[in-house]
Structure formats: C-alpha cells, structure tokens
C-alpha cells in the first residue's frame, strides 16, 4: 500500500489507515481486525484515550504486542474523565496532557507514541501552554510528533501559525467537503490532513438503500444522498461504492491518510482494497459536481 509523508516529519503513513473507534466489544475479533489491517499493508493505527474510557487503547496495545514496529501509532488527549467515569470534561492544560500521556503509554504498552493529537480544542484554550507541553513530550522522547483533531477553522489557523504540528485530523468525505476550503493553506504550512469519516457514517455505500428515509447527513436529505449514490454506481464501472468514497479524500495532496473504521473482518479487508483503485481527474470533477462544497459557518469556533 502506498505510504505518504506526514507533514514535514519523518513519519510515513499508509494512505488508508485504521480508525479504531469502531472496533466492536469482542476483544479477539478486534485484535484480529488490527492484525488483518497490518497484513493488508495498513501502517497507520489511530485511537484515543477517550474511546471506551481507555479500553480501546488497551485493546490496541494488546493487538500490537510484538508488532509495534509495523505501524505508526496515534492517539489523542484533552478529555478528562469524571471520577465515576460517567462522562468527561475538556482539559487541555499542560499538567493534564503530561499526566494523560503516561497513562496512554501504559495502556498501549509502548515506550513512545508516534503521533499525539489534541482531541478537539477551542480558540479560548491556552494554546501556548498546550504547544509547550507537546514540545516537552517530544524532547522527553515520549512522543515523536504531534497534531490536532479539529474542524474549527480559527483553531486550525492558530496552530498552523503557532506550533510545529504535522497533521490535522478532520472529518472529510464527499458529503462533507468543508475541509477543501482550507486544504491549500494547510499544505502551504507543511502540514498534512488525516481524513476521518470517508464513508459519511455508511451513507456512501449500499447501506443507504436500506436506511431510514428520515435520516440525512449534514445538509443532505436521505433522497439527495440516494441520488448521489446512484450516480456513483453508474460511475463505478466494477469498483465498489465504498472504495470510491474512501479514495475521494486522497485526491488532494494535503491528505496523507484516510481512516475508515472497521467492526468486522470483511470491512477491514475491503477498506484496505480501496488502495488498489484510482479515480481520474474527470471522475473527481464529476463527484464534485454532484455534491456540495459547503463552508464552515462559524469561523470563531
């Protein structure tokens, strides 16, 4: 599978990664999914301390035992669990980041994290303090690089100008093309995008035909999505709908990897196979004609 450089760093990630949030409750099945992804050439595995209150990290750690050197491992920080673990609160303080990374390392059973990401953020956060914390963790050898997971334009602009982030994780798919407003600027700053949600919660697949007509996605009604998917089927020419959807974010050079989730073995095998197809420039233009290029409405966020 093709690998792309993450920003200007020394990290290279498979163009199709594995988002671990969707892993199911069965531990062995989840471990098998991670192993299958590695076998299929996936070298980028993403989790977060928030997922299942740390259990997801523990599962990833078990799966990577003896295989740690086969992937770029990413996790996230910034959400502090309540004492009884019935919820969480946002805490991007230096002290919490430095405390949380040690717990993530223990759960992941590793000495270092390849990519440590701020899991959200607002313009009112102590950005200088956050950046200093990440830079300290790099100097200590606990992380190799850092990035943010955010869809907030003003937050993104602040980190592009005030930090050494190498990546920005953003929701990006044919049904959510808002990141396209910022992709060129991000690339000009030597930063990559990691695209999450390329299948738009399954709407860009055959599942749309069995889903409730009351459910849409962002600005799209159920009927509008079905019309788009029917056009995609005509365009497919033997390729699967999900493969076309997964490949779309990768058309832009700013996107280093897209990370569909998998809860079944067949899904992770199919997702990885999207690396074997390509989309022509004409096909990209058609897909864009059929969808909306909406912009972020609240730039203060």
Secondary structure, DSSP 4 states (H G I P E B T S, - for coil): --EEE-TTSS-EEESB-EEGGG--S-HHHHHHHHHHHHHTT--EEE--TTGGGGHHHHHHHHHTTTTGGGSEEEEEE-EEEPTTSS-EEE---HHHHHHHHHHHHHHHT-S-EEEEEEE---TTS-HHHHHHHHHHHHHTTSEEEEEEE---HHHHHHHHHHS---EEEEE-BTTB-GGGGTHHHHHHTT-EEEEE-TTTTTTTSGGGGTS-TT--BTTB-HHHHHHHHHHHHHHHTT--HHHHHHHHGGGSTTEEEEE-B-SSHHHHHHHHHGGG----HHHHHHHHHHS-----S-TT-
